Amino acid sequence: MTDSVVTPRTPEAEAGKELPRPRAKLSHRLFGRLEGAFQEEVFFLVLSVFIGIFAGLAVVCFRLAIDWTHLALLGPLPQNHTWRLFAVPAIVGLIVAAVVIYVFPGIRGSGVNQTKAALYIFNGVIPFRTAVGKFICAGLAIGSGQSLGPEDPSLQIGASIASALGRWLEVSREKLRLMAPVGAAAGLAAAFNAPISAVLFVIEEVIGRWSAGILGSVVLAAVSSVVIVRWFLGSEPLFRIPVTTFKNPAELIAYAVLGIVGGIASVAFAKSIGFLRPRLKALPRWTQFFQPALAGLVVGLIAFLGAPQVMGAGYESMDQAMHGQFAWKMLAILALLKIVATTVSFVSGTPGGMFAPTLFIGAMLGGAVGDIERIFFPHLTGSTGTYVLVGMGVLFAGFLRVPMTSVFMVLEVSGNYEIVVPVLVANTVSYLVSRGLQEIPIFDLLTRQDGLILPSLEEEREEAILHVEDAMLPVPGIILIAQDYVDANCHRIQDSNDSIFLVRLHPSGWGIISRDHLQRLFREGKGEHTLASVLPTQSIPSLYPDLPLDSALRYVNDYPLVPVVNRADSRRLEGVVSRQSVFKKYGSRSAIEVPMAG
């Protein structure tokens, strides 16, 4: 948080003289000629570009740091059956644990939940030391071979930089809350070299809503960070994508089977993390010094026994799988071992992400399922590379539960839109299987284990939305006409038990009047006046049946009846809503009738 400016107590101040005015916010000084909300929106958009630049530079350094650490500790090509494979991750695990416990206690985990908590709980504040600690500890852990990825840490590094920049520039609290998601999109886009996927993930999983201003800021930050990364590291994608094709629509059944297998694997992966993580956290505190080391030892032993591919993010192995360099048995074994290695690395509290391991597991699983299916059905024309790519999206959709992001991630990484139909089918099946077998998404599960209550964006998406038509009452039997005389309208309501009546002011305008008010007008000798002459000419608001029921709450306190009209013909009355009908639909017992004023 920004330090407050303290005015020194001087003799002049004590004497009651005017103290110096607080300095204007830097954002106001930079855009002093612009006014109000427009000034803030313009400033925020410009600031988003700089957030993307700074986040992109940080991610470039982070990726280089991981590569240099890997080269220094394990060599360019780690060899099987060497002591360094299990000694290095274990020793570095001890170092990382000590640094996390004593210096950076807030950097455990992936960083996605922490960024979401900054938005909803901590007013957008993520200490800058979080970025420093994540950079150092995640770089050491991933570079030494822990089975974790750099994307989630990059997301949190970008969010921390954005939060620090927002506090330094003293942006409003509303904008400061959004700084972290904007920085998160920049960091994730730089890590993936994929701006569209980053934008969708942040909106789909972190923010959960979007407006023109939010979307503009997130897009600008993501694009500018990718420009920086491509400037320094080149524009080559993460993988060398082979030729991928989709010709036979009957193969969609094969991809649907891959979606089922991927959904089951996603649930197994998520449940293993959800089961072990709270149990390890409940152990005595002194064990936290050794948990990352033991996780590193497990990962190292897996590598020592013949599967060094599970170490680190595993991009090279995914690239090899796309080009058919593994048999299906090896692909299946690597998928299983990666689940084990990533689970022990993540639940130990080692800083690092799950994006890359998820892609790895999906790639290996997709290649294995594709090869097995071709053994039994040789007529299938899909290449191994196609199944590997689709498998990446399948695990992303099933494990992280971000179906839209998973589709665009595969398309953006591959640059091949011919496989969009297989990706849509397989990802949708995986997502539905995962939702059916595990109710709580992994990020929500981790949040609840940490004792935080954050909105579940998946639950919000699935929640049934009430509409005005759900609380709508039938068209009233008696509708008064404003052009008729008061005495004629009084005669019309004699046999009615209603106390409030709608009045048609003109073909598409409506008013309301109470029985008491109408009868008082008659007693005052205004019976020969038209109702229009004694009523306000301004129409009361009207609603449409398909509007969210929340929109009715703005009117039912002020108007006993609110007309609901047809969108195609505003003269056509569909029904009415009242305060009682709205609150009854919400299940409230506090609905009371509001008497008509005057």
Number of C-alpha atoms within 10 A of each C-alpha: 14 11 7 6 8 7 11 8 9 10 9 10 13 10 8 8 10 9 13 8 7 9 8 10 14 13 19 18 10 11 13 13 9 13 10 10 9 10 16 18 16 15 17 23 20 14 21 27 22 19 34 34 26 23 37 34 19 23 30 22 15 22 20 15 19 23 17 17 19 22 15 12 18 19 12 11 9 18 15 14 16 14 12 18 27 24 17 21 32 27 17 23 30 19 18 26 26 17 16 23 15 8 12 20 13 17 26 24 23 28 25 23 21 20 30 26 23 23 23 16 15 13 18 29 26 27 16 17 17 21 23 15 22 27 26 19 25 30 26 26 31 27 31 31 33 35 34 33 31 29 26 26 34 37 32 33 33 36 38 31 27 34 31 23 20 27 19 15 16 18 20 13 14 11 18 24 23 26 36 35 32 32 36 38 37 42 40 33 34 35 28 22 26 24 28 18 25 28 26 23 25 25 21 20 20 23 20 16 12 12 8 7 13 20 17 17 28 30 25 24 35 34 26 24 37 27 20 21 25 17 12 12 12 10 12 9 15 16 15 15 17 16 13 19 15 18 11 11 10 9 16 17 13 21 28 21 19 31 33 23 22 33 30 22 24 31 24 17 23 24 16 16 22 17 11 15 19 14 10 16 17 10 10 8 11 8 13 21 20 20 23 31 27 20 27 33 25 20 30 30 20 21 24 20 12 12 19 23 21 29 28 25 28 21 17 14 21 28 20 14 26 27 19 17 14 18 13 21 15 16 24 20 14 24 25 17 19 27 24 19 26 30 24 26 32 24 24 27 23 30 34 34 27 25 21 25 29 29 25 31 32 31 32 31 30 35 35 27 25 26 23 15 17 16 11 9 11 10 11 18 14 20 20 27 25 26 29 30 29 33 35 30 34 43 38 33 29 35 31 23 26 20 25 18 24 27 26 23 24 25 22 18 18 20 13 14 15 13 21 15 15 24 29 23 20 29 34 24 24 34 26 18 20 29 18 13 13 18 11 18 21 21 19 19 16 19 19 13 14 12 8 13 13 15 16 17 18 17 13 11 11 8 9 8 12 16 19 24 19 16 23 21 18 12 15 15 9 14 16 22 20 22 16 14 18 26 20 16 23 16 10 13 18 10 7 10 8 13 14 18 20 23 22 19 22 15 9 14 17 24 26 22 20 18 17 13 15 21 18 13 17 19 11 8 11 18 19 12 16 18 25 19 13 13 14 12 14 10 15 17 15 21 24 22 20 14 15 16 24 14 13 23 14 11 19 19 13 15 20 24 26 24 26 27 19 16 13 7 9 16 15 13 18 20 22 25 27 24 22 20 19 24 18 14 15 13 10 10 9 9 14 9 11 14 12 17 10 7
